[in-house]
Amino acid sequence: METKVSTQPKVRFTPEEYLELERKAEIKSEYLDGEMFAMPGVSWQHAKIVANIIVDLGNQFMDRPFHVLGPELRVKVSSTGLYTYPDVFITGDEPVLEDDHHDTVLNPLAIFEVLSDSTESYDRGKKFAHYRALDSLREYFLVSQKEYRVERFTRQEHGDWLYSEVTKLESSIEIPSIGYRLPLSRIYNKVTFKLSQ
């Protein structure tokens, strides 16, 4: 049986076209270089970890000049053109928004991505390369949903990124940009890992 190769050119969108479509869409998509990429679904563990981080940080920010936001809001990396939906991100008291729709943030201080099999290599590689182009970004966190593990990349004074990780449930991960230590016990509250077969 012969396989037919499509000769149809890829549909490409301008950033303005992407935003117009995305604001009406039921399924979120990232955008880069004229292409839209549908966001994958998430597991119970993934959703629970995201909720735990948002709740804990939200409680810390009640009387502090920071905001914690979830995957409902876009972040744009202006210098590379990436539009994406981080699992969790933190802004200062005055977030910079792209336009009067108030749905795209340009200046996150810290970003959390919860790792999954389908996105881990992207989150560690190309996506982190885009995020490093954000002048505002101070910390990037990769959170496992398979074990107690949070990896942190911290921007240093000369632009290098310092790596550290925490793997004990009784430990905390430091977020220097906001002066807070986030306990792993709160990140993984009521999260159970699947037993290996």
C-alpha positions in Angstrom: 0.0 0.0 0.0 1.4 3.4 -1.0 1.6 6.2 1.5 0.6 9.5 0.2 2.7 12.5 1.3 0.7 15.7 1.8 1.7 18.5 -0.4 -0.5 20.9 1.4 1.6 23.8 2.9 1.4 24.3 6.6 -1.1 26.9 7.7 0.8 29.8 9.3 -0.6 32.5 11.5 0.6 35.9 12.5 0.7 36.6 16.2 -2.4 38.8 15.8 -4.2 35.9 14.1 -3.1 33.5 16.7 -4.4 35.7 19.5 -7.7 36.3 17.8 -8.2 32.5 17.4 -6.9 31.6 20.8 -9.2 34.0 22.6 -12.2 32.2 21.1 -10.8 28.6 21.3 -12.0 26.0 23.7 -8.6 24.2 23.7 -5.5 26.2 24.5 -2.6 26.3 22.1 1.0 27.6 22.3 2.3 29.6 19.4 5.8 30.0 17.8 7.1 31.0 14.4 3.6 31.1 12.8 2.5 27.7 14.1 -0.1 26.8 16.8 0.5 23.7 19.0 -2.4 22.3 21.0 -1.7 21.9 24.7 -1.8 18.2 26.0 -4.2 17.1 28.7 -3.0 16.6 32.2 -3.2 13.9 34.9 -4.8 14.0 38.3 -1.3 14.3 39.9 -0.3 17.1 37.6 -3.5 19.1 38.3 -3.2 18.5 42.0 0.4 19.7 42.2 -0.4 22.8 40.2 -3.3 23.6 42.6 -1.2 23.0 45.7 1.5 25.4 44.5 -1.1 28.1 43.6 -2.9 27.7 47.0 0.3 27.8 49.1 1.8 30.8 47.3 -1.5 32.6 47.1 -1.8 32.4 50.9 1.8 33.8 51.2 1.0 36.7 48.9 -2.1 38.0 50.8 -0.2 40.9 52.2 2.8 40.9 49.9 3.4 42.6 46.5 3.3 39.4 44.4 0.7 37.5 42.3 0.6 33.8 41.6 -1.2 32.7 38.4 -2.0 29.4 36.8 -2.3 27.9 33.3 -5.3 30.0 32.4 -3.1 33.0 31.6 -0.5 33.2 28.8 3.1 34.3 29.0 4.8 35.8 26.0 8.6 35.7 25.5 8.8 38.9 23.4 12.3 38.3 22.1 11.6 34.9 20.7 7.9 35.2 19.9 6.8 32.2 22.0 3.3 32.4 23.6 2.8 29.7 26.2 0.9 28.7 29.3 3.2 27.9 32.2 1.6 25.6 34.9 2.3 28.3 37.6 4.1 31.6 37.5 4.7 34.5 39.8 4.7 38.2 38.9 5.5 41.3 41.0 2.9 43.8 42.1 2.8 45.4 38.6 2.6 42.8 35.9 3.4 44.0 32.4 0.5 43.0 30.0 0.8 42.8 26.3 -2.4 44.6 25.3 -5.7 45.8 26.6 -7.1 42.3 26.7 -5.1 41.7 29.9 -4.5 38.0 29.1 -0.8 37.9 28.2 1.9 38.6 30.8 5.4 39.7 29.7 7.4 39.8 32.9 7.2 36.7 35.1 9.6 36.5 38.1 9.4 32.7 38.5 7.9 29.8 36.5 6.9 26.3 37.6 6.4 23.5 35.0 5.1 20.1 36.2 6.9 17.5 34.2 5.0 14.8 32.1 6.3 12.2 29.8 5.1 14.1 26.7 6.5 17.5 27.7 9.6 16.8 29.9 12.3 17.1 27.2 10.7 20.3 25.8 10.3 21.8 29.3 14.0 21.0 30.0 15.3 22.0 26.6 13.8 24.4 24.1 11.1 25.8 26.4 13.7 26.7 29.0 15.9 28.3 26.3 12.9 30.5 25.5 12.3 31.3 29.2 15.9 32.3 29.7 15.3 35.1 27.2 12.9 36.7 29.7 14.9 39.5 31.4 12.4 39.4 34.3 12.8 35.7 35.0 14.8 34.8 38.2 13.9 31.2 38.9 12.6 28.2 36.8 11.3 25.1 38.6 10.7 21.7 37.2 8.4 19.6 39.4 8.1 15.8 39.1 4.7 14.2 39.3 6.3 10.7 39.7 8.5 11.2 42.8 9.3 13.9 45.4 11.6 16.1 43.3 11.7 19.8 42.5 14.6 21.1 40.4 15.5 24.8 40.5 17.4 26.9 38.1 18.4 30.3 39.5 19.7 33.2 37.4 23.0 34.5 38.6 24.3 38.0 38.5 26.1 37.6 35.2 23.3 35.6 33.5 24.4 32.1 34.2 21.9 29.6 35.7 22.6 27.7 38.9 21.0 24.3 39.3 19.8 22.7 42.6 17.3 20.1 43.5 15.3 18.9 46.5 14.1 15.3 46.9 13.0 14.9 50.5 9.4 15.5 51.5 10.4 17.2 54.7 12.6 19.7 52.8 11.7 23.0 51.1 12.7 24.7 47.9 13.9 28.3 48.1 12.4 31.0 45.9 14.9 33.8 46.3 13.0 36.3 44.2 10.1 36.4 46.7 12.0 35.5 49.8 10.1 32.3 50.5 10.8 28.6 51.1 8.1 26.4 49.6 7.8 23.1 51.5 7.7 19.9 49.4 5.1 18.6 51.8 2.7 21.3 50.5 3.6 20.8 46.8 2.8 17.1 47.2 -0.1 17.4 49.7 -2.6 14.6 48.9 -0.6 13.5 45.9 -0.1 9.7 45.5 2.4 8.2 43.0 1.5 5.3 40.9 3.4 2.1 42.0 5.7 0.7 39.3 4.5 -2.6 37.8 
